[in-house]
Amino acid sequence: MEYLILLAFWSVPVLLGYVFGRAAEARHYRSIHAREKELVQLPATSLKGLVRGGQVERSELVTGSVVISIDYFKKAASALRSLVGGPVKSYETLLDRAKREAILRLKESCPGADEVINLRLETMPLAGQQRNQITSVEVLAYGTAIYYAKA
């Protein structure tokens, strides 16, 4: 009987974390898809040279950053995975969302730019109180916004 109470005590938050975490993740992905469609005309590449070419009027450093926290389900899944080893697949969507959100914020920070070159991403896991326990991930996107002279 005590084991059932302990199992329920542990499984109810994990189940709730799964349901609400999936809903929040799906909502965030819908937002990302909509904003990516709006900003598709602004290319952002890791190339060091100009993509479109032309007379450059000005350039500036632009950044976008985001910190995304994991939900209770991902935390429990990573704890179980750490016991048996191997990659933590539940973190892949976390990193994907963080990288895409940072790039979107970078693009939104330079309205009127014609392109962003030399795009770089810096990723940093943020640990909780325990050293091996990742609670969130931070992504910093930075690059050079290029503004062409208008003829």
N, C-alpha and C positions, 0 to 999 in steps of 0.2 A: 504494500500500500504506500509506503514511504517513497519507493522508487517511482511509482506513478505520479505522485505529487511533484517529485523532483523533475521527472520527465515533462510534465505539464508546465512547470515553472520555467523550464528551459525552452520548450518547443513553442509555447504561445508567443513570446516575443519574436522568435525567429520567423514564425508563420506571419505574424503581423508585419515584420520588417520586409518579408518577401512581397507581400501584397502591396503595401504602401510604397515600398521602394521601387517596385516595377511600375507602379502608376506614376510616380514622380519622374522616373527615368523616361517613360514613354512621353510624358508631357514635355520634358526637356528636349527630347529628340524631335518632336513636332515643331517646337520653337526653333531649333537649329535648322531644320529643313526649310522652314519658311524664310528665315533670315538669309540662308545661303542662296536661295532663289533670288532674293532682292539684291544681293551683292555679287552675283555671278559675273557681272560686267567688269569688276575690278580684279584683275589677275594678281595673285600673290605667289611668287616663285622663289626658289632658293638660288636662282641664278645670280651671278654677280654683275652681269651686263643687262642692258635694257632689252626688253622683250619687243616692244612696239617700235622703238627708235623715234628720232625726231629731235627738235630743239627743246632742251630741258630749261624750263623757266626757274624752277627751284626744286629742292629736295629736302626732306626732313626725316628725322628718326621718329618712328611710330612704335607704340607698344600696346599690347593687350595682355591682361593677366586674369587668371581665375583660380579659385580654390574650390574644389568639389569634395565633399565629405562622403564617406561610404555609409551605407545603411546597415542596420543591425544584421540582416541576412548575409550580406557580403562579409561582415566581420566574423560571423559564425562559420561561414564557409571557408574563410581563410584560416581560421583556427583549426578546423578539421583537416584542411589540406596540409597545414604545417606538421601535423602528426604523421601523415603518410608520405609527404614530399610531393614534388612536382609543381608545375605552373598553376597559378591561381587564375582560372579562366574568368571568374566573376569580376576581376579587376580590369579586364580588357575593355569593357564598355565604359568603365569609369575613366580610363585614360583616353579613349576615343572621344568621349563627350568633352573632356577637359581641353584637349588639343583643338578640337573644332570650335569650341566656345572662345578660346583665347584668340584664334585666328579671326573669328567674327568680330570680336571686340577691337582687335587691331584695325581691321578694315573700317569699322564704324568710327574709329578715332581720326580718320583722315578723309573727311568728305571732300569731294572734288578731285581727289588724286586720280591719276590715270593708270598707275600700276604700283605694286609694291615689290621691290626686289630684295635679294639677299635675306630672305625670311629665315629666321632661326627660331627653334623651340627649345626651351629649357624646362625640364620636368624634374620635380622634386617631391618625393613622398614625405609626408609629414607624419611623424610617429606620435603615438599617444604616450601615456605614462610608462608603459612597458616599451622596451627598446625595439622589439621586433613587431610590435602591433601598429600597423599603418591605419590611421584614422581618416586621412584625406590626402589629396594630391594637389599640388600647385603647378600650374603651367604658365610660363611667361613666353609670349611670342613677341619678337621684335624684328624690325626690318627698316628699309628705306623707302619712303613714299616718294614717288616721282610725279611732278606736275609738269606737263608739257606746255610750251608757249602756244597760245591760240593764234591762229593766222587770221 
